[in-house]
Amino acid sequence: MTTAGLPRSVRDLGAGFTNIRGSFKLLGVDLGTQCSLVRRPSGRYVLLDACGLDEETAAWLDRTTEGGALLDAVLHLHPFHTLSVREMHERYPDAKLYGTLRHHDRARDLPWEPLTTDDPELHESFGDALRFSVPRGVVLISDDEKVHFSSVLAIHPASKTLHVDDTLVYVRLPKALRWLKEDSLRFHPTLSRALENRPGAAADFRAWARELAQELEGVENICAAHSAVLRGDRGDAPKARVERALEKAERALSAHEREHR
């Protein structure tokens, strides 16, 4: 990971992928958040999500994208991550703006592109640099404002990196506690409430999670929204971690199946 000359908030994972760590405070606790800048083969850029930027990071992003002249689009991938949408659009108003239907609804005055970020047609449009995955068996936009499970996941094959918001939660313990357990990767704890209210939803989610694990063959890094960057030199590969996360989710999935026979 390259760090020389970069703002403290920026993580360079190589091959044109940089992750930006942002601040998100709830009840005085900084939960953190993120966005990622991806360089396309053309040399132009796309931004995944948005977060608040300090002055140093904002200046770096301006220099990298030539004030936004090289920024093709901003893709908002999590329906409930909306706090920095307007700020990022005002900074780069010429970049095409994509989001989920909830983004459209929450900021109706913004010039949203008609394709939503969960649409396969959009995924094809940015397939020169990214692969996307949308969880199945769960609702993307829950009626319960506290259920933030679902998001669109983005894989950047060139840097072997997964960008994910909330759907997968990566926790890295402070140094003083790592003798107990260094870190963990789990599905978001609201999974049981996000599953669709129908028979077969749990099976559909299992099948998707297994497909995701296969998609992560060779992937080394995970950029998770509210924690940290899981680098390839920290223990098991993401593929094995997702498989274990699915095993840990089995209790919730089995309970859903018993309820929806």
BAFI-3210 file (N, C-alpha, C; in Angstrom, 3 decimals, decimal comma, padded with zeros to 6 digits):
// residues 261
n [1|2|3|4|5|6|7|8|9|10|11|12|13|14|15|16|17|18|19|20|21|22|23|24|25|26|27|28|29|30|31|32|33|34|35|36|37|38|39|40|41|42|43|44|45|46|47|48|49|50|51|52|53|54|55|56|57|58|59|60|61|62|63|64|65|66|67|68|69|70|71|72|73|74|75|76|77|78|79|80|81|82|83|84|85|86|87|88|89|90|91|92|93|94|95|96|97|98|99|100|101|102|103|104|105|106|107|108|109|110|111|112|113|114|115|116|117|118|119|120|121|122|123|124|125|126|127|128|129|130|131|132|133|134|135|136|137|138|139|140|141|142|143|144|145|146|147|148|149|150|151|152|153|154|155|156|157|158|159|160|161|162|163|164|165|166|167|168|169|170|171|172|173|174|175|176|177|178|179|180|181|182|183|184|185|186|187|188|189|190|191|192|193|194|195|196|197|198|199|200|201|202|203|204|205|206|207|208|209|210|211|212|213|214|215|216|217|218|219|220|221|222|223|224|225|226|227|228|229|230|231|232|233|234|235|236|237|238|239|240|241|242|243|244|245|246|247|248|249|250|251|252|253|254|255|256|257|258|259|260|261]
n.u [000,846|000,682|001,740|003,237|003,334|000,591|-002,614|-003,534|-005,949|-006,231|-005,957|-003,877|-004,351|-003,215|-002,911|-004,715|-006,718|-007,978|-008,786|-010,784|-010,948|-013,505|-015,198|-017,823|-020,005|-021,841|-023,833|-021,613|-019,637|-017,212|-017,986|-016,965|-016,634|-016,667|-015,309|-014,400|-011,950|-011,687|-009,621|-010,247|-009,573|-009,258|-008,026|-009,567|-011,865|-013,955|-016,086|-016,814|-019,446|-019,740|-018,184|-017,579|-014,955|-011,750|-009,715|-007,164|-007,520|-009,559|-008,211|-006,295|-007,970|-009,073|-006,754|-006,048|-008,219|-008,268|-009,795|-012,254|-012,641|-011,776|-013,446|-015,805|-018,192|-020,222|-020,980|-023,431|-023,730|-024,958|-028,163|-028,823|-026,748|-026,437|-025,652|-023,506|-024,041|-025,088|-023,091|-020,855|-021,784|-022,075|-019,423|-018,399|-020,071|-020,329|-019,917|-021,537|-024,411|-025,305|-027,500|-029,384|-032,950|-033,805|-031,953|-032,678|-035,218|-034,705|-033,269|-034,570|-034,218|-031,750|-029,694|-030,221|-029,108|-031,066|-030,654|-030,328|-028,051|-028,179|-028,808|-028,336|-027,643|-026,290|-024,089|-022,825|-022,028|-019,911|-018,169|-015,610|-013,802|-014,820|-016,584|-019,837|-022,046|-025,206|-026,959|-029,100|-032,356|-032,733|-034,125|-033,370|-033,879|-035,003|-038,123|-037,842|-036,055|-033,817|-032,607|-029,900|-028,764|-028,465|-026,575|-024,941|-022,298|-018,920|-016,346|-012,953|-011,051|-008,363|-006,854|-007,405|-009,495|-012,303|-015,018|-017,249|-020,284|-021,589|-023,067|-021,187|-019,328|-016,367|-014,221|-011,577|-009,615|-008,352|-004,784|-003,971|-005,715|-005,463|-004,284|-006,265|-008,133|-007,536|-009,035|-012,252|-014,717|-017,990|-021,435|-023,714|-025,405|-028,167|-029,225|-031,268|-033,570|-033,583|-034,066|-036,210|-039,765|-040,742|-041,045|-038,039|-036,314|-034,095|-032,613|-032,036|-030,401|-028,229|-027,267|-026,478|-024,438|-022,560|-021,907|-020,760|-018,481|-017,068|-016,686|-014,815|-012,482|-009,095|-009,204|-007,813|-008,078|-010,337|-012,444|-014,214|-017,147|-017,518|-015,267|-012,375|-009,636|-009,242|-006,380|-004,497|-002,427|-003,217|-003,976|-006,456|-007,697|-010,131|-012,137|-012,287|-012,978|-015,535|-016,926|-016,817|-018,226|-020,763|-021,322|-021,534|-023,834|-025,793|-027,582|-029,494|-030,497|-031,563|-033,566|-035,270|-036,131|-037,582|-039,678|-040,904|-042,032]
n.v [-001,186|002,120|005,076|007,368|010,859|011,145|012,269|011,664|010,363|008,862|005,793|004,067|001,485|000,535|000,006|001,896|002,287|003,992|004,431|006,425|007,482|008,615|010,786|009,985|010,787|009,583|010,165|011,273|009,444|008,429|006,728|006,384|006,461|006,067|006,608|005,716|006,170|005,402|004,613|004,495|002,437|004,287|006,388|008,209|008,877|007,327|007,774|006,000|006,120|008,699|010,926|013,119|015,501|016,403|019,410|018,860|016,369|016,986|018,781|017,079|015,309|017,060|017,769|015,282|014,618|016,735|018,978|017,813|017,535|015,182|013,348|010,996|010,023|009,771|007,172|006,187|003,761|002,694|002,663|004,051|005,718|008,851|011,377|012,898|013,269|015,570|017,476|016,359|016,369|019,118|019,852|018,540|019,118|018,433|015,766|012,723|011,656|009,024|006,818|004,900|004,178|005,296|007,330|009,008|009,733|011,039|013,268|014,959|017,120|016,992|016,232|013,359|010,497|008,322|005,511|003,269|002,414|-000,272|-001,500|-003,800|-002,840|-000,457|-001,527|-002,854|-000,659|000,396|-001,649|-001,811|-001,325|-002,249|-004,780|-005,730|-006,561|-007,490|-008,120|-010,958|-012,128|-010,433|-007,238|-004,342|-001,668|-001,017|-000,720|-000,178|002,179|001,686|-000,546|-001,296|-003,105|-003,912|-003,235|-002,134|-003,993|-003,495|-004,674|-004,325|-005,573|-005,123|-004,058|-005,956|-005,646|-005,215|-003,062|-002,196|-001,388|-001,608|-004,113|-006,164|-006,320|-005,203|-005,603|-004,367|-004,856|-002,681|-002,200|-003,010|-005,026|-007,034|-009,429|-011,030|-011,316|-010,628|-009,486|-009,387|-010,520|-010,084|-010,598|-007,865|-007,071|-006,698|-008,556|-010,549|-009,008|-007,884|-009,825|-010,978|-011,196|-013,968|-017,451|-019,165|-017,012|-017,021|-019,123|-018,046|-015,949|-017,353|-018,635|-016,405|-015,362|-017,404|-017,291|-014,753|-015,236|-016,867|-014,990|-013,474|-014,802|-014,593|-011,922|-009,537|-007,387|-005,564|-002,850|-001,466|000,192|001,384|000,966|-000,097|-000,663|-003,829|-005,439|-007,445|-008,782|-009,503|-012,083|-014,548|-014,893|-012,753|-014,349|-016,777|-015,623|-014,546|-016,905|-017,992|-015,992|-016,426|-018,908|-018,112|-016,668|-018,511|-019,251|-017,175|-017,394|-019,986|-019,718|-017,955|-019,578|-021,535|-019,982|-019,298|-021,508]
n.w [000,000|-000,948|000,663|000,830|000,563|000,488|001,791|005,225|005,364|003,097|001,379|-000,642|-002,740|-004,969|-008,580|-009,502|-007,581|-004,873|-001,498|000,582|003,827|005,862|008,261|010,474|012,838|015,595|018,268|019,497|019,009|016,711|013,972|011,507|007,907|004,285|000,942|-002,411|-004,899|-008,262|-010,930|-014,336|-017,281|-019,322|-018,136|-016,895|-014,131|-011,562|-008,806|-005,918|-003,806|-001,211|001,074|003,869|003,436|004,611|004,477|003,388|002,137|000,331|-001,323|-002,420|-003,854|-005,700|-007,141|-008,233|-009,872|-011,537|-010,705|-010,995|-013,682|-014,797|-013,741|-014,234|-013,053|-010,069|-007,995|-005,928|-003,585|-001,354|-000,043|002,322|002,933|002,825|003,648|002,617|-000,025|-001,399|-000,884|-002,231|-004,846|-005,294|-005,210|-007,453|-009,920|-012,617|-012,923|-013,674|-011,898|-009,907|-008,145|-005,693|-005,640|-003,282|-002,832|-004,930|-004,057|-001,652|-002,366|-004,434|-006,046|-007,198|-010,107|-010,977|-012,758|-014,851|-014,617|-011,920|-009,225|-008,659|-010,966|-013,597|-016,140|-015,657|-014,328|-016,375|-017,861|-016,432|-016,442|-017,431|-015,455|-013,062|-011,155|-010,113|-007,378|-006,188|-003,294|-002,870|-001,855|000,216|001,121|-000,730|-000,084|002,891|004,663|007,267|008,830|010,315|009,396|007,744|005,972|003,203|000,241|-002,775|-003,886|-004,869|-006,916|-007,614|-009,872|-010,778|-008,650|-006,818|-004,928|-002,767|-002,405|000,047|001,699|004,813|004,345|004,648|007,585|008,828|011,483|013,258|015,968|018,609|019,092|021,665|022,295|020,477|021,011|021,891|019,741|016,461|014,296|012,599|010,216|009,340|008,342|008,259|011,313|011,025|009,316|009,743|009,850|007,396|005,516|002,938|003,227|002,788|001,735|000,904|000,796|002,515|001,432|-001,069|-000,275|000,838|-001,474|-002,967|-001,287|-001,392|-004,088|-004,097|-002,533|-004,310|-006,335|-005,098|-005,265|-005,348|-004,665|-002,438|-000,680|001,450|001,585|004,008|005,221|007,881|009,442|008,766|006,458|005,220|004,641|002,322|003,607|006,102|007,704|006,800|003,415|001,769|000,501|002,015|004,430|003,923|003,489|006,070|007,384|006,346|007,485|010,160|009,984|009,778|011,802|011,903|009,317|009,279|011,225|009,919|007,824|009,228|010,086|007,714|006,275]
ca.u [000,000|001,466|001,265|004,076|002,774|-000,872|-003,259|-003,670|-007,236|-006,241|-005,250|-003,627|-004,265|-002,540|-003,649|-005,758|-007,784|-007,660|-009,896|-010,755|-011,633|-014,170|-015,709|-019,273|-020,175|-023,168|-023,809|-020,261|-018,701|-016,902|-018,140|-016,222|-017,299|-015,673|-015,588|-013,230|-011,702|-011,240|-009,169|-010,671|-008,499|-009,117|-007,330|-010,567|-012,162|-015,296|-016,067|-017,786|-019,973|-019,272|-018,027|-017,021|-013,524|-011,006|-009,125|-006,038|-008,048|-010,288|-007,216|-005,712|-008,962|-009,140|-005,553|-006,076|-009,274|-008,198|-010,978|-013,447|-012,687|-011,524|-014,365|-016,965|-019,438|-020,250|-021,933|-023,816|-024,007|-025,742|-029,366|-028,944|-025,599|-026,903|-025,291|-022,533|-024,419|-025,210|-021,774|-019,981|-022,298|-021,749|-017,989|-018,156|-021,412|-020,345|-019,859|-022,862|-024,820|-026,087|-027,816|-030,527|-034,217|-033,900|-031,199|-033,527|-036,333|-034,219|-032,733|-035,269|-033,809|-030,455|-029,846|-029,917|-029,240|-032,209|-030,226|-029,954|-026,782|-028,407|-029,259|-027,286|-027,207|-025,249|-022,904|-022,152|-021,431|-018,654|-017,512|-014,207|-012,952|-015,464|-017,649|-020,790|-022,869|-026,340|-027,459|-030,417|-033,054|-032,910|-034,610|-032,314|-034,286|-035,947|-039,067|-037,315|-034,915|-032,674|-032,050|-028,969|-028,004|-028,188|-025,870|-024,335|-020,880|-018,099|-015,040|-011,993|-010,123|-006,969|-006,194|-007,841|-010,138|-013,760|-015,572|-018,554|-020,882|-022,500|-023,452|-020,142|-018,759|-015,007|-013,843|-010,180|-009,499|-007,177|-003,561|-003,885|-006,635|-005,325|-003,863|-007,492|-008,622|-007,033|-010,107|-013,304|-015,582|-019,317|-022,535|-024,301|-026,309|-029,585|-029,589|-032,542|-034,668|-033,504|-034,526|-037,550|-040,804|-041,272|-040,261|-036,953|-035,438|-032,837|-031,873|-031,527|-029,269|-027,099|-026,724|-025,748|-023,213|-021,591|-021,445|-019,857|-017,210|-016,368|-016,276|-013,682|-011,270|-007,998|-009,298|-006,969|-008,386|-011,727|-012,677|-015,512|-017,565|-017,450|-014,192|-011,007|-009,295|-008,643|-005,344|-004,240|-001,413|-003,762|-004,702|-007,082|-008,171|-011,551|-013,016|-012,481|-013,657|-016,955|-017,487|-017,016|-019,310|-022,013|-021,542|-021,984|-025,182|-026,707|-028,637|-030,543|-031,094|-032,391|-034,757|-036,159|-036,721|-038,591|-040,818|-041,520|-042,117]
ca.v [000,000|003,339|006,113|008,559|012,011|011,134|012,655|010,548|009,691|008,160|004,512|003,691|000,030|000,201|-000,279|002,887|002,261|004,643|004,484|007,617|007,270|009,820|010,815|009,973|010,709|009,289|010,295|011,599|008,382|008,456|005,396|006,347|006,126|005,960|006,594|005,186|006,727|004,329|005,063|003,615|002,236|005,501|007,405|009,001|008,344|007,210|007,802|005,120|006,729|010,037|011,191|014,424|015,568|017,497|020,286|018,198|015,323|017,657|019,321|015,927|014,811|018,060|017,627|013,989|014,617|018,037|019,751|017,091|017,428|013,785|012,492|010,653|009,769|009,392|006,074|006,001|002,332|002,295|003,501|004,842|006,607|010,004|012,647|013,675|013,239|016,913|018,115|015,860|016,845|020,539|019,948|018,066|019,122|017,922|014,297|012,110|011,300|007,783|006,348|004,003|004,905|006,083|008,552|009,857|010,231|011,920|014,510|014,977|018,274|016,742|015,701|011,929|009,717|007,408|004,192|003,186|001,699|-001,710|-001,926|-004,478|-002,021|000,436|-002,344|-003,086|000,598|000,608|-002,950|-001,728|-001,233|-002,763|-005,775|-005,384|-007,644|-007,011|-009,239|-011,510|-012,656|-009,338|-006,013|-003,349|-000,479|-001,475|000,245|000,125|003,074|001,200|-001,735|-000,803|-004,278|-004,097|-002,232|-002,676|-004,244|-003,243|-005,331|-003,745|-006,687|-004,731|-003,901|-007,074|-004,956|-005,128|-001,895|-002,629|-000,561|-002,204|-005,508|-006,878|-005,472|-005,580|-005,034|-004,560|-004,443|-001,870|-002,976|-003,576|-006,157|-007,980|-010,750|-011,801|-011,602|-009,496|-008,841|-010,304|-010,080|-010,678|-009,895|-006,853|-007,713|-006,552|-009,534|-011,221|-008,070|-007,494|-010,922|-010,781|-011,889|-015,023|-018,685|-019,200|-015,842|-017,412|-019,929|-017,125|-015,217|-018,288|-018,831|-015,182|-015,251|-018,363|-016,722|-013,659|-015,828|-017,277|-013,767|-012,912|-015,610|-013,740|-010,597|-009,482|-006,251|-005,163|-001,510|-001,503|001,578|001,988|000,412|000,045|-001,417|-005,141|-005,630|-008,827|-009,416|-009,705|-013,329|-015,272|-014,143|-012,387|-015,461|-017,646|-014,853|-014,482|-018,238|-018,100|-015,074|-017,103|-019,923|-017,419|-016,155|-019,628|-019,259|-016,251|-017,921|-021,148|-019,217|-017,394|-020,695|-022,157|-019,077|-019,146|-022,808]
ca.w [000,000|-001,038|001,567|000,742|-000,121|000,494|003,047|006,177|005,159|001,812|001,307|-002,039|-002,851|-006,213|-009,812|-009,751|-006,576|-003,610|-000,557|001,417|005,098|006,312|009,631|010,675|014,282|016,111|019,732|019,913|018,635|015,283|013,382|010,256|006,646|003,219|-000,485|-003,121|-006,230|-009,158|-012,253|-015,427|-018,261|-020,131|-017,364|-016,197|-012,801|-011,022|-007,354|-005,279|-002,587|-000,866|002,500|004,142|003,159|005,231|003,462|002,729|001,252|-000,750|-002,254|-003,129|-004,801|-006,773|-007,984|-008,928|-010,902|-012,228|-010,335|-011,429|-015,142|-015,163|-012,985|-015,058|-012,328|-008,660|-007,821|-004,532|-003,567|-000,181|-000,001|003,544|003,091|002,044|004,274|001,841|-001,440|-001,946|-000,793|-003,292|-006,127|-005,425|-005,492|-008,821|-010,525|-013,988|-012,890|-013,682|-010,544|-009,862|-006,807|-005,595|-005,633|-002,049|-003,073|-005,778|-003,264|-000,586|-002,945|-005,715|-006,852|-007,820|-011,477|-011,000|-013,988|-014,682|-014,165|-010,511|-009,050|-008,582|-012,295|-014,368|-017,270|-015,139|-014,039|-017,659|-018,307|-015,726|-016,402|-017,832|-014,268|-011,858|-011,155|-009,061|-006,854|-005,394|-002,492|-003,158|-000,682|001,167|000,490|-000,899|000,652|003,908|005,224|008,599|008,631|011,085|008,736|006,726|005,534|001,778|-000,565|-003,987|-003,652|-006,062|-006,930|-008,554|-010,097|-010,988|-007,346|-005,982|-003,812|-002,635|-001,715|000,555|002,748|005,789|004,112|005,381|008,630|009,209|012,774|013,636|017,359|018,954|019,279|023,015|022,435|019,366|021,493|022,025|018,385|015,687|013,550|012,162|009,126|009,494|007,709|009,130|012,272|010,688|008,283|010,000|009,554|005,988|004,659|002,383|003,995|001,908|001,700|-000,076|000,870|003,147|000,458|-002,082|000,299|000,916|-002,817|-003,327|-000,490|-001,934|-005,358|-003,757|-002,115|-005,528|-007,017|-004,368|-005,497|-005,777|-004,048|-001,249|000,192|001,626|002,137|004,674|005,458|009,215|010,268|008,290|005,255|005,431|003,639|001,976|004,449|007,438|007,906|005,704|002,260|001,837|000,103|003,179|005,468|003,580|003,736|007,520|007,744|006,008|008,520|011,372|009,742|009,578|012,822|011,459|008,095|009,656|011,930|008,904|007,091|010,087|010,162|006,392|005,616]
c.u [000,882|000,876|002,032|003,375|001,268|-001,408|-003,444|-004,945|-007,261|-005,391|-005,111|-003,408|-003,695|-003,484|-004,825|-006,902|-007,292|-008,915|-009,708|-011,581|-012,205|-014,665|-017,233|-019,531|-021,638|-023,079|-022,393|-019,216|-018,480|-016,938|-017,363|-017,106|-016,251|-016,230|-014,309|-013,158|-011,074|-010,827|-009,565|-009,518|-008,251|-008,274|-008,275|-010,996|-013,657|-015,154|-017,178|-018,185|-019,389|-019,118|-017,483|-015,509|-012,887|-010,283|-008,007|-006,529|-008,793|-009,321|-006,574|-006,683|-009,110|-007,945|-005,625|-007,063|-009,285|-009,467|-012,281|-013,550|-012,486|-012,479|-015,634|-018,265|-019,175|-021,345|-022,219|-024,402|-024,850|-026,944|-029,417|-027,709|-025,844|-026,361|-024,378|-022,855|-024,402|-023,851|-020,864|-020,471|-021,965|-020,273|-017,702|-019,481|-021,473|-020,243|-021,283|-023,165|-025,748|-026,341|-028,924|-031,808|-034,377|-033,096|-032,044|-034,624|-035,883|-033,704|-033,301|-034,830|-032,470|-030,644|-029,445|-030,041|-030,354|-031,822|-029,854|-028,723|-026,946|-028,822|-028,117|-026,778|-026,128|-023,963|-022,116|-021,427|-020,069|-017,842|-016,074|-013,279|-013,511|-016,414|-018,545|-021,579|-023,950|-026,900|-028,861|-031,031|-033,273|-033,418|-033,448|-032,615|-035,378|-036,893|-038,646|-036,026|-033,658|-032,016|-031,215|-028,160|-027,547|-027,458|-025,404|-022,832|-020,115|-016,738|-014,178|-010,911|-008,660|-006,210|-006,555|-008,542|-011,662|-014,112|-016,983|-018,994|-021,864|-022,818|-022,464|-019,489|-017,384|-014,637|-012,392|-009,987|-008,300|-005,975|-003,510|-004,738|-006,429|-004,777|-005,079|-008,000|-008,257|-008,152|-011,170|-014,091|-016,899|-020,321|-023,178|-025,360|-027,794|-030,041|-030,971|-033,735|-034,684|-034,016|-035,960|-038,557|-041,493|-040,451|-039,174|-035,986|-034,085|-031,977|-031,281|-030,327|-028,040|-026,439|-025,938|-024,422|-022,142|-021,039|-020,463|-018,488|-016,405|-015,867|-015,011|-012,432|-010,188|-008,045|-008,532|-007,401|-009,887|-011,751|-014,088|-015,860|-017,192|-016,299|-012,827|-010,857|-008,651|-007,653|-005,021|-003,229|-001,909|-004,600|-005,301|-007,581|-009,660|-012,497|-013,314|-013,232|-015,154|-017,619|-017,734|-018,139|-020,668|-022,329|-022,080|-023,402|-026,227|-027,843|-029,801|-031,254|-032,011|-033,660|-035,753|-036,857|-037,807|-039,863|-041,593|-041,538|-043,280]
c.v [001,237|004,399|007,417|009,664|012,080|011,699|011,434|009,744|008,801|006,894|004,125|002,188|-000,411|000,017|000,666|002,878|002,923|004,753|005,690|007,351|008,593|009,696|010,819|009,752|010,503|009,278|010,502|010,570|008,416|007,030|005,255|006,066|006,199|006,363|006,095|005,797|005,649|004,925|004,030|003,441|003,453|006,567|008,333|008,257|008,189|007,142|006,897|005,732|008,121|010,122|012,597|014,420|016,691|018,272|019,604|017,156|015,929|018,209|018,206|015,415|015,773|017,929|016,366|013,995|015,903|018,847|019,114|016,915|015,985|012,818|012,237|010,608|009,548|008,343|005,893|004,588|001,868|003,220|004,448|005,687|007,841|011,351|013,518|013,731|014,637|017,620|017,673|016,326|018,320|020,755|019,576|017,989|018,544|016,397|013,744|011,537|010,090|007,392|005,312|004,832|005,742|007,376|009,534|010,522|011,257|013,251|014,672|016,112|018,054|016,052|014,229|011,355|008,695|006,013|004,241|002,291|000,200|-002,298|-002,587|-003,668|-001,026|-000,338|-002,626|-001,824|000,857|-000,681|-002,937|-001,719|-001,985|-003,918|-005,468|-006,614|-007,047|-008,198|-009,661|-012,078|-011,629|-008,114|-005,032|-002,098|-000,886|-000,355|000,666|000,925|002,616|-000,031|-001,282|-001,945|-004,192|-002,914|-002,917|-002,812|-004,053|-003,896|-004,672|-004,798|-006,270|-004,592|-005,013|-006,561|-005,010|-003,874|-002,275|-001,720|-001,397|-003,682|-006,453|-005,899|-006,021|-004,855|-005,389|-004,000|-003,529|-002,758|-003,680|-004,827|-007,241|-009,338|-011,654|-012,271|-010,412|-008,749|-009,864|-009,674|-010,829|-009,946|-008,971|-007,481|-007,559|-007,542|-010,125|-010,326|-007,630|-008,584|-010,677|-011,686|-012,936|-016,297|-018,592|-018,042|-016,212|-018,233|-019,048|-016,343|-016,117|-018,438|-017,598|-015,083|-016,222|-017,880|-015,582|-014,197|-016,264|-016,069|-013,183|-013,771|-014,693|-012,329|-010,616|-008,432|-006,015|-003,774|-001,491|-000,125|002,109|001,461|000,732|-000,693|-002,735|-005,385|-007,105|-009,529|-009,678|-010,976|-013,898|-014,338|-013,823|-013,529|-016,359|-016,920|-014,749|-015,832|-018,450|-017,186|-015,696|-018,182|-019,281|-016,887|-017,262|-019,651|-018,366|-016,789|-019,109|-020,720|-018,639|-018,518|-021,387|-021,302|-019,022|-020,473|-022,832]
c.w [000,000|-000,120|001,402|-000,038|-000,147|001,802|003,941|005,938|003,923|001,876|-000,168|-002,100|-004,188|-007,380|-010,026|-008,769|-005,299|-002,770|000,358|002,675|005,592|007,739|009,623|012,159|014,654|017,630|020,249|019,567|017,130|014,733|012,083|009,057|005,533|001,863|-001,160|-004,512|-007,103|-010,498|-013,296|-016,415|-019,142|-019,442|-016,630|-014,926|-012,551|-009,508|-006,828|-003,944|-002,362|000,639|002,674|003,983|003,967|004,129|002,688|001,733|000,074|-001,788|-003,063|-004,200|-005,974|-007,718|-008,835|-010,088|-011,721|-011,999|-010,764|-012,928|-015,607|-014,468|-013,802|-014,257|-010,844|-008,510|-006,343|-004,378|-002,384|-000,037|001,194|003,846|002,218|002,526|003,408|000,350|-002,051|-001,957|-001,934|-004,660|-006,336|-005,710|-006,942|-009,590|-011,933|-014,046|-012,878|-012,299|-010,569|-008,404|-006,855|-005,612|-004,373|-002,174|-003,896|-004,950|-002,229|-001,121|-004,347|-006,623|-007,541|-009,176|-011,596|-012,408|-013,795|-014,218|-012,684|-010,356|-008,833|-009,927|-013,073|-015,561|-016,843|-014,873|-015,309|-018,126|-017,665|-015,596|-016,874|-016,628|-013,067|-012,155|-009,958|-008,622|-005,966|-004,610|-002,900|-001,880|000,403|000,415|000,388|-000,079|001,634|004,327|006,632|008,425|009,388|010,467|007,551|006,113|004,082|001,155|-001,837|-003,720|-004,957|-005,905|-007,999|-008,798|-010,182|-009,681|-006,375|-004,723|-003,911|-001,857|-001,272|001,690|003,560|005,567|004,781|006,346|009,009|010,495|013,063|015,038|017,573|019,266|020,630|023,190|021,375|019,778|021,712|020,667|017,531|014,970|013,202|011,025|009,259|008,604|008,737|010,046|011,972|009,611|008,515|009,675|008,093|005,050|004,194|003,087|003,120|002,061|000,628|000,005|001,467|002,185|-000,632|-001,546|000,399|-000,447|-003,260|-002,582|-000,986|-003,271|-005,110|-003,351|-003,334|-006,312|-006,381|-004,469|-006,054|-005,222|-002,722|-000,235|000,278|002,248|002,689|005,216|006,837|010,068|009,698|006,977|005,679|004,311|003,480|002,852|005,863|007,481|006,637|004,611|002,415|001,468|001,299|004,287|005,182|003,801|005,233|007,983|007,450|007,041|009,799|011,223|009,685|010,591|012,392|010,222|008,394|010,355|010,931|008,133|007,933|010,133|008,855|005,643|004,626]
res [m|t|t|a|g|l|p|r|s|v|r|d|l|g|a|g|f|t|n|i|r|g|s|f|k|l|l|g|v|d|l|g|t|q|c|s|l|v|r|r|p|s|g|r|y|v|l|l|d|a|c|g|l|d|e|e|t|a|a|w|l|d|r|t|t|e|g|g|a|l|l|d|a|v|l|h|l|h|p|f|h|t|l|s|v|r|e|m|h|e|r|y|p|d|a|k|l|y|g|t|l|r|h|h|d|r|a|r|d|l|p|w|e|p|l|t|t|d|d|p|e|l|h|e|s|f|g|d|a|l|r|f|s|v|p|r|g|v|v|l|i|s|d|d|e|k|v|h|f|s|s|v|l|a|i|h|p|a|s|k|t|l|h|v|d|d|t|l|v|y|v|r|l|p|k|a|l|r|w|l|k|e|d|s|l|r|f|h|p|t|l|s|r|a|l|e|n|r|p|g|a|a|a|d|f|r|a|w|a|r|e|l|a|q|e|l|e|g|v|e|n|i|c|a|a|h|s|a|v|l|r|g|d|r|g|d|a|p|k|a|r|v|e|r|a|l|e|k|a|e|r|a|l|s|a|h|e|r|e|h|r]
***
